[in-house]
Each structure stands twice: as structure tokens, then as C-alpha cells.
Amino acid sequence: MSPIVFGSPGRYIQGEALLDRLGLYLSGYANQVLFVCDAFVGKLVKPTIVSSCHGQNIRTAWIEFDGELTAQAVDRLKREAQSADFQLVVAVGGGKTLDAGKALAHSSNRPFVAVPTVASNDSPTSKNYVIYDDNHHLAEVRNMPRSAVLVIADTTLLARAPRHFLIAGIGDALSKYFEAEQCMKSNGANLFGARPSYSGFVLAKACYATIREYAEHALTGLPSAPQGCATTVAFDRLIEAVILMSGLGFESGGLSVAHSMTRGFSRVPGCATAAHGLAVAYGLLVQLRLERRSESFIHELLSFYQRIGLPKTLSELGATSNDRAIRQSIADYTMTAPHIRNFERTLNAEDIVAAMEAIDSMTHELR
Ligand SMILES: [Zn+2]
């Protein structure tokens, strides 16, 4: 048998008010650090981070990044970074900012640290980053040669983020168990191009169980106002599932249909701008139908989606039209994703169209 590969960040630290201690955590790695953040996050966290770093004699340089990570944006980041001396790149922000930091760490051959400010996906623990073209189409998935040396998940910060980010993160994480299972069943490759490790699968499975056990309780505990939430045990567990277990589960366990479908959704008006995790959540429903799961199993998951606000149909994902041509186009692009081969039987575009139609009619039955 070919070797398995399991990869992960060097260290994962999760807890309350960690930003106050960021300098201490970084001091083992560098004394000159380049931070990447967007303008909004910069205003929010920069004073705390600068004071924490100065307390440890760490010099900081800052680059602001807003918008889409295109190949041109990566070149611009590289040019901006040329004037700074730095041994380490730390990205503070959401998925796009973390991806910008990964691109900069990759191109400058420096270690990378992720400090997520929202839990909208598992990007912090993943070595992958996504490059878009000017039309918001997914153009390329690139890989840092090494995973992040450190991931700092500050739950005080994450609890303050608007809840729709966390709902998207749940959507991105829920699918990992089913995707890793299909990857294993089909002898597919994980994100290291290797045979999936069983540990990746086990973490993905635990990720699903943890979300189902704690998500609703954690979301109920979050105030509707975006500020001032005290973190709870349920929230703590949920964050670990959404960021850590999900990331390790997919990189080492592998992906399948649910993530392949994001390639199709990125081509459809309305869906193209949906959060990644919401697209994955709908993609998971399609995958479960393709797996020929029982109607009761899918209905149970659909009611969970209903309760927490995940999309159950293409129109809930944002599609402005719901005709067959749109489904066909999504299916055709989905079939170009490499992970679509990680399935227990060979799929074609017609299978995907039929599964999408079946999920839509099951959802209508629920009403
Ligand atoms: Zn994902």
C-alpha cells in the first residue's frame, strides 16, 4: 500500500482574549513580524497587537488587504512587502485575509501564522489558499509547502463576529465526515496527494458529531447583537470543530462531491457570492442524495439546516433562476473538480442534476 500522509499546523491555541498575549506566542518564532489584515480588522485589533508585540521586543510591519485575492493582488502584496524586513507573516482576519497572508508567506518563503477573526471556514488550519479571477470565479487552489506554524483562535474575538460567519463555518465543517468517507471508499487522494490517513477520517467524523451536539446550543448562547458575548463550553467546542477538526479532517482525510460543487456554484449568478460554507452545506445535501442515503436521514439533516439557517435549495443559496440550464451548468463545472472522482462510483453531470432536483423536491415536501 502507498504511504498515508497526515499534516497539521505546528500548534493550535484556542481560548479567551488571546490577542493580549499574541506577542508572547510569536516571540518563539521571530522578532520582526509582518501583519496582514483588512482595514476594518486593523482598526479593531492593531493597538492590542502592537502593544503585546512591543512588550516582547517584536517589531511589527503592517499591510492592509481588502478585496479579492487574484494573481494581480498577490503581485501587489509582494511588492508592498519588499520594503519590510520580516521573518514571519501573521494574517489577522477572515478567509480572504488569511489567504492573502498565506500567499505572501508562500512567495516570501517565510513561516505563516493564522489569527482568524471569524469562524466562517477552516482556512486557518489549512495550507491551501484560493486564487480568484476578476469575475469571482475560482481560478486556482495553491498550497503553501508547509502548514501554519501557529494558529491562534481567540474565542473572545470570534464570539463578537456576526453569527452568519459561524453558520457558514458550520456548513463548511459538516461535510468533512461524509467527504472523507467517500475519499477513503474510493481510494482517492487527500490534500497531500497521498492515501488518506485514518486519523483524518476519525477527526472529520468527530467534527460532525461535535457540531451536531453543540451547534444549536452555542448559537442560542450567542446574542443577536454583534458585541459582548461571553463564550460558553458549547461555543468553545463548536469553534474547535469548525476550525481545527474540520481542517485536519479534510486535508488528511480528503474531499469529495460537496466541495467539488463549489466550483459549479462559483459560475452561477447569485450563488457565486454566497459564503463558501453555505455552498458546501448545499453541496453536502446533493452528495448525500448521490450516496443514496435514506429519506429520513436527509430529512433530519434538512430540519437541522432549517433550524440554524443553512441553505436547503439552490434558491436559498442565492440562485436568481432555478431552471435546468443553471443546474446543468453547475453540474458541468462540478465535474471538472479533481475531488469529484473521490466517490464510491463514477458520477456524471446527469447524476448531479438529478440529485439537485431530488433535494429541492424533498425540501418542498417539508413545507
Ligand atoms: Zn471548505
Boltz pocket constraint, residues with backbone or C-beta under 6 A from the ligand:
constraints:
  - pocket:
      binder: B
      contacts: [[A, 121], [A, 122], [A, 172], [A, 259], [A, 276], [A, 280]]
      max_distance: 6.0
